[in-house]
Amino acid sequence: MSFLDKLGGIAKNIGDKTGEMLAVNKLNSKIHAEQQAAAEELRKIG
């Protein structure tokens, strides 16, 4: 059973890391969108 417990722990860790990566990617996407919007506003100003 120890092997299966370790395997379950590894699978949980992979799931956690995947969730973290999705959150990071979502935030990076928001940052990029805000930077684009700021650049557009600066372009309008002059």
PDB file with one MODEL, atoms N, CA, C and O in Angstrom:
MODEL        1
ATOM      1  N   MET A   1       0.813  -1.202   0.000  1.00  0.00           N
ATOM      2  CA  MET A   1       0.000   0.000   0.000  1.00  0.00           C
ATOM      3  C   MET A   1       0.854   1.263   0.000  1.00  0.00           C
ATOM      4  O   MET A   1       0.404   2.316  -0.451  1.00  0.00           O
ATOM      5  N   SER A   2       2.055   1.166   0.491  1.00  0.00           N
ATOM      6  CA  SER A   2       2.917   2.338   0.573  1.00  0.00           C
ATOM      7  C   SER A   2       3.163   2.926  -0.814  1.00  0.00           C
ATOM      8  O   SER A   2       3.194   4.146  -0.979  1.00  0.00           O
ATOM      9  N   PHE A   3       3.336   2.063  -1.803  1.00  0.00           N
ATOM     10  CA  PHE A   3       3.565   2.533  -3.169  1.00  0.00           C
ATOM     11  C   PHE A   3       2.358   3.315  -3.677  1.00  0.00           C
ATOM     12  O   PHE A   3       2.511   4.368  -4.296  1.00  0.00           O
ATOM     13  N   LEU A   4       1.177   2.807  -3.418  1.00  0.00           N
ATOM     14  CA  LEU A   4      -0.038   3.489  -3.865  1.00  0.00           C
ATOM     15  C   LEU A   4      -0.227   4.817  -3.139  1.00  0.00           C
ATOM     16  O   LEU A   4      -0.700   5.789  -3.729  1.00  0.00           O
ATOM     17  N   ASP A   5       0.141   4.859  -1.868  1.00  0.00           N
ATOM     18  CA  ASP A   5       0.061   6.119  -1.124  1.00  0.00           C
ATOM     19  C   ASP A   5       1.002   7.155  -1.719  1.00  0.00           C
ATOM     20  O   ASP A   5       0.635   8.319  -1.880  1.00  0.00           O
ATOM     21  N   LYS A   6       2.221   6.726  -2.045  1.00  0.00           N
ATOM     22  CA  LYS A   6       3.191   7.637  -2.653  1.00  0.00           C
ATOM     23  C   LYS A   6       2.708   8.110  -4.016  1.00  0.00           C
ATOM     24  O   LYS A   6       2.852   9.281  -4.368  1.00  0.00           O
ATOM     25  N   LEU A   7       2.138   7.193  -4.769  1.00  0.00           N
ATOM     26  CA  LEU A   7       1.622   7.532  -6.089  1.00  0.00           C
ATOM     27  C   LEU A   7       0.478   8.539  -5.975  1.00  0.00           C
ATOM     28  O   LEU A   7       0.392   9.472  -6.774  1.00  0.00           O
ATOM     29  N   GLY A   8      -0.378   8.360  -5.014  1.00  0.00           N
ATOM     30  CA  GLY A   8      -1.464   9.308  -4.780  1.00  0.00           C
ATOM     31  C   GLY A   8      -0.937  10.673  -4.382  1.00  0.00           C
ATOM     32  O   GLY A   8      -1.456  11.698  -4.823  1.00  0.00           O
ATOM     33  N   GLY A   9       0.089  10.685  -3.552  1.00  0.00           N
ATOM     34  CA  GLY A   9       0.701  11.943  -3.144  1.00  0.00           C
ATOM     35  C   GLY A   9       1.330  12.667  -4.319  1.00  0.00           C
ATOM     36  O   GLY A   9       1.229  13.890  -4.426  1.00  0.00           O
ATOM     37  N   ILE A  10       1.969  11.929  -5.190  1.00  0.00           N
ATOM     38  CA  ILE A  10       2.583  12.522  -6.384  1.00  0.00           C
ATOM     39  C   ILE A  10       1.507  13.097  -7.294  1.00  0.00           C
ATOM     40  O   ILE A  10       1.658  14.200  -7.819  1.00  0.00           O
ATOM     41  N   ALA A  11       0.433  12.360  -7.480  1.00  0.00           N
ATOM     42  CA  ALA A  11      -0.664  12.839  -8.333  1.00  0.00           C
ATOM     43  C   ALA A  11      -1.282  14.110  -7.749  1.00  0.00           C
ATOM     44  O   ALA A  11      -1.619  15.030  -8.494  1.00  0.00           O
ATOM     45  N   LYS A  12      -1.433  14.169  -6.439  1.00  0.00           N
ATOM     46  CA  LYS A  12      -1.979  15.371  -5.800  1.00  0.00           C
ATOM     47  C   LYS A  12      -1.035  16.548  -5.997  1.00  0.00           C
ATOM     48  O   LYS A  12      -1.478  17.661  -6.281  1.00  0.00           O
ATOM     49  N   ASN A  13       0.258  16.307  -5.849  1.00  0.00           N
ATOM     50  CA  ASN A  13       1.249  17.358  -6.026  1.00  0.00           C
ATOM     51  C   ASN A  13       1.223  17.890  -7.460  1.00  0.00           C
ATOM     52  O   ASN A  13       1.319  19.098  -7.676  1.00  0.00           O
ATOM     53  N   ILE A  14       1.097  17.013  -8.416  1.00  0.00           N
ATOM     54  CA  ILE A  14       1.018  17.430  -9.816  1.00  0.00           C
ATOM     55  C   ILE A  14      -0.238  18.262 -10.048  1.00  0.00           C
ATOM     56  O   ILE A  14      -0.193  19.271 -10.752  1.00  0.00           O
ATOM     57  N   GLY A  15      -1.340  17.852  -9.470  1.00  0.00           N
ATOM     58  CA  GLY A  15      -2.590  18.611  -9.587  1.00  0.00           C
ATOM     59  C   GLY A  15      -2.468  19.988  -8.975  1.00  0.00           C
ATOM     60  O   GLY A  15      -2.960  20.966  -9.538  1.00  0.00           O
ATOM     61  N   ASP A  16      -1.816  20.073  -7.825  1.00  0.00           N
ATOM     62  CA  ASP A  16      -1.615  21.374  -7.170  1.00  0.00           C
ATOM     63  C   ASP A  16      -0.750  22.279  -8.035  1.00  0.00           C
ATOM     64  O   ASP A  16      -1.065  23.455  -8.214  1.00  0.00           O
ATOM     65  N   LYS A  17       0.332  21.740  -8.571  1.00  0.00           N
ATOM     66  CA  LYS A  17       1.237  22.533  -9.408  1.00  0.00           C
ATOM     67  C   LYS A  17       0.531  23.005 -10.677  1.00  0.00           C
ATOM     68  O   LYS A  17       0.750  24.127 -11.132  1.00  0.00           O
ATOM     69  N   THR A  18      -0.302  22.162 -11.238  1.00  0.00           N
ATOM     70  CA  THR A  18      -1.044  22.538 -12.434  1.00  0.00           C
ATOM     71  C   THR A  18      -1.990  23.693 -12.129  1.00  0.00           C
ATOM     72  O   THR A  18      -2.097  24.638 -12.912  1.00  0.00           O
ATOM     73  N   GLY A  19      -2.668  23.618 -11.003  1.00  0.00           N
ATOM     74  CA  GLY A  19      -3.555  24.702 -10.588  1.00  0.00           C
ATOM     75  C   GLY A  19      -2.800  26.004 -10.385  1.00  0.00           C
ATOM     76  O   GLY A  19      -3.281  27.072 -10.763  1.00  0.00           O
ATOM     77  N   GLU A  20      -1.613  25.917  -9.787  1.00  0.00           N
ATOM     78  CA  GLU A  20      -0.799  27.107  -9.583  1.00  0.00           C
ATOM     79  C   GLU A  20      -0.374  27.711 -10.921  1.00  0.00           C
ATOM     80  O   GLU A  20      -0.405  28.930 -11.093  1.00  0.00           O
ATOM     81  N   MET A  21       0.017  26.871 -11.855  1.00  0.00           N
ATOM     82  CA  MET A  21       0.450  27.357 -13.164  1.00  0.00           C
ATOM     83  C   MET A  21      -0.710  28.030 -13.894  1.00  0.00           C
ATOM     84  O   MET A  21      -0.510  29.046 -14.559  1.00  0.00           O
ATOM     85  N   LEU A  22      -1.902  27.487 -13.783  1.00  0.00           N
ATOM     86  CA  LEU A  22      -3.061  28.108 -14.407  1.00  0.00           C
ATOM     87  C   LEU A  22      -3.332  29.488 -13.803  1.00  0.00           C
ATOM     88  O   LEU A  22      -3.656  30.432 -14.523  1.00  0.00           O
ATOM     89  N   ALA A  23      -3.198  29.597 -12.491  1.00  0.00           N
ATOM     90  CA  ALA A  23      -3.414  30.881 -11.830  1.00  0.00           C
ATOM     91  C   ALA A  23      -2.363  31.896 -12.267  1.00  0.00           C
ATOM     92  O   ALA A  23      -2.688  33.057 -12.515  1.00  0.00           O
ATOM     93  N   VAL A  24      -1.105  31.467 -12.362  1.00  0.00           N
ATOM     94  CA  VAL A  24      -0.027  32.354 -12.796  1.00  0.00           C
ATOM     95  C   VAL A  24      -0.271  32.816 -14.229  1.00  0.00           C
ATOM     96  O   VAL A  24      -0.106  33.995 -14.541  1.00  0.00           O
ATOM     97  N   ASN A  25      -0.657  31.900 -15.088  1.00  0.00           N
ATOM     98  CA  ASN A  25      -0.922  32.263 -16.481  1.00  0.00           C
ATOM     99  C   ASN A  25      -2.087  33.238 -16.598  1.00  0.00           C
ATOM    100  O   ASN A  25      -2.047  34.155 -17.418  1.00  0.00           O
ATOM    101  N   LYS A  26      -3.118  33.048 -15.789  1.00  0.00           N
ATOM    102  CA  LYS A  26      -4.265  33.954 -15.808  1.00  0.00           C
ATOM    103  C   LYS A  26      -3.839  35.361 -15.379  1.00  0.00           C
ATOM    104  O   LYS A  26      -4.243  36.350 -15.991  1.00  0.00           O
ATOM    105  N   LEU A  27      -3.017  35.444 -14.320  1.00  0.00           N
ATOM    106  CA  LEU A  27      -2.546  36.739 -13.854  1.00  0.00           C
ATOM    107  C   LEU A  27      -1.628  37.399 -14.883  1.00  0.00           C
ATOM    108  O   LEU A  27      -1.715  38.606 -15.107  1.00  0.00           O
ATOM    109  N   ASN A  28      -0.758  36.620 -15.502  1.00  0.00           N
ATOM    110  CA  ASN A  28       0.115  37.174 -16.534  1.00  0.00           C
ATOM    111  C   ASN A  28      -0.697  37.705 -17.709  1.00  0.00           C
ATOM    112  O   ASN A  28      -0.338  38.721 -18.305  1.00  0.00           O
ATOM    113  N   SER A  29      -1.774  37.032 -18.038  1.00  0.00           N
ATOM    114  CA  SER A  29      -2.644  37.484 -19.112  1.00  0.00           C
ATOM    115  C   SER A  29      -3.300  38.816 -18.751  1.00  0.00           C
ATOM    116  O   SER A  29      -3.391  39.714 -19.588  1.00  0.00           O
ATOM    117  N   LYS A  30      -3.758  38.943 -17.499  1.00  0.00           N
ATOM    118  CA  LYS A  30      -4.361  40.195 -17.042  1.00  0.00           C
ATOM    119  C   LYS A  30      -3.341  41.330 -17.067  1.00  0.00           C
ATOM    120  O   LYS A  30      -3.655  42.447 -17.477  1.00  0.00           O
ATOM    121  N   ILE A  31      -2.124  41.037 -16.627  1.00  0.00           N
ATOM    122  CA  ILE A  31      -1.065  42.054 -16.641  1.00  0.00           C
ATOM    123  C   ILE A  31      -0.806  42.523 -18.060  1.00  0.00           C
ATOM    124  O   ILE A  31      -0.699  43.724 -18.310  1.00  0.00           O
ATOM    125  N   HIS A  32      -0.707  41.600 -18.974  1.00  0.00           N
ATOM    126  CA  HIS A  32      -0.452  41.945 -20.376  1.00  0.00           C
ATOM    127  C   HIS A  32      -1.583  42.809 -20.939  1.00  0.00           C
ATOM    128  O   HIS A  32      -1.326  43.786 -21.642  1.00  0.00           O
ATOM    129  N   ALA A  33      -2.810  42.457 -20.637  1.00  0.00           N
ATOM    130  CA  ALA A  33      -3.955  43.227 -21.120  1.00  0.00           C
ATOM    131  C   ALA A  33      -3.924  44.641 -20.558  1.00  0.00           C
ATOM    132  O   ALA A  33      -4.203  45.597 -21.281  1.00  0.00           O
ATOM    133  N   GLU A  34      -3.588  44.789 -19.278  1.00  0.00           N
ATOM    134  CA  GLU A  34      -3.509  46.115 -18.669  1.00  0.00           C
ATOM    135  C   GLU A  34      -2.372  46.929 -19.276  1.00  0.00           C
ATOM    136  O   GLU A  34      -2.512  48.134 -19.481  1.00  0.00           O
ATOM    137  N   GLN A  35      -1.255  46.281 -19.561  1.00  0.00           N
ATOM    138  CA  GLN A  35      -0.137  46.984 -20.192  1.00  0.00           C
ATOM    139  C   GLN A  35      -0.513  47.463 -21.585  1.00  0.00           C
ATOM    140  O   GLN A  35      -0.135  48.563 -21.988  1.00  0.00           O
ATOM    141  N   GLN A  36      -1.248  46.651 -22.315  1.00  0.00           N
ATOM    142  CA  GLN A  36      -1.695  47.034 -23.648  1.00  0.00           C
ATOM    143  C   GLN A  36      -2.659  48.217 -23.562  1.00  0.00           C
ATOM    144  O   GLN A  36      -2.577  49.147 -24.365  1.00  0.00           O
ATOM    145  N   ALA A  37      -3.560  48.182 -22.600  1.00  0.00           N
ATOM    146  CA  ALA A  37      -4.522  49.268 -22.431  1.00  0.00           C
ATOM    147  C   ALA A  37      -3.798  50.564 -22.050  1.00  0.00           C
ATOM    148  O   ALA A  37      -4.138  51.635 -22.553  1.00  0.00           O
ATOM    149  N   ALA A  38      -2.814  50.470 -21.173  1.00  0.00           N
ATOM    150  CA  ALA A  38      -2.049  51.650 -20.774  1.00  0.00           C
ATOM    151  C   ALA A  38      -1.274  52.211 -21.960  1.00  0.00           C
ATOM    152  O   ALA A  38      -1.215  53.427 -22.145  1.00  0.00           O
ATOM    153  N   ALA A  39      -0.684  51.339 -22.756  1.00  0.00           N
ATOM    154  CA  ALA A  39       0.063  51.791 -23.928  1.00  0.00           C
ATOM    155  C   ALA A  39      -0.864  52.485 -24.915  1.00  0.00           C
ATOM    156  O   ALA A  39      -0.478  53.481 -25.528  1.00  0.00           O
ATOM    157  N   GLU A  40      -2.073  51.978 -25.077  1.00  0.00           N
ATOM    158  CA  GLU A  40      -3.046  52.593 -25.983  1.00  0.00           C
ATOM    159  C   GLU A  40      -3.443  53.985 -25.479  1.00  0.00           C
ATOM    160  O   GLU A  40      -3.545  54.922 -26.270  1.00  0.00           O
ATOM    161  N   GLU A  41      -3.663  54.121 -24.180  1.00  0.00           N
ATOM    162  CA  GLU A  41      -4.020  55.419 -23.618  1.00  0.00           C
ATOM    163  C   GLU A  41      -2.868  56.416 -23.778  1.00  0.00           C
ATOM    164  O   GLU A  41      -3.097  57.583 -24.096  1.00  0.00           O
ATOM    165  N   LEU A  42      -1.641  55.961 -23.560  1.00  0.00           N
ATOM    166  CA  LEU A  42      -0.490  56.842 -23.763  1.00  0.00           C
ATOM    167  C   LEU A  42      -0.361  57.276 -25.228  1.00  0.00           C
ATOM    168  O   LEU A  42       0.010  58.411 -25.525  1.00  0.00           O
ATOM    169  N   ARG A  43      -0.674  56.354 -26.124  1.00  0.00           N
ATOM    170  CA  ARG A  43      -0.637  56.683 -27.553  1.00  0.00           C
ATOM    171  C   ARG A  43      -1.661  57.751 -27.869  1.00  0.00           C
ATOM    172  O   ARG A  43      -1.389  58.653 -28.661  1.00  0.00           O
ATOM    173  N   LYS A  44      -2.832  57.666 -27.265  1.00  0.00           N
ATOM    174  CA  LYS A  44      -3.888  58.651 -27.492  1.00  0.00           C
ATOM    175  C   LYS A  44      -3.478  60.030 -26.966  1.00  0.00           C
ATOM    176  O   LYS A  44      -3.782  61.055 -27.577  1.00  0.00           O
ATOM    177  N   ILE A  45      -2.792  60.040 -25.836  1.00  0.00           N
ATOM    178  CA  ILE A  45      -2.387  61.304 -25.217  1.00  0.00           C
ATOM    179  C   ILE A  45      -1.361  62.024 -26.104  1.00  0.00           C
ATOM    180  O   ILE A  45      -1.412  63.242 -26.281  1.00  0.00           O
ATOM    181  N   GLY A  46      -0.459  61.258 -26.637  1.00  0.00           N
ATOM    182  CA  GLY A  46       0.432  62.004 -27.492  1.00  0.00           C
ATOM    183  C   GLY A  46       1.718  61.401 -27.764  1.00  0.00           C
ATOM    184  O   GLY A  46       2.531  61.979 -28.486  1.00  0.00           O
TER     185      GLY A  46
ENDMDL
END
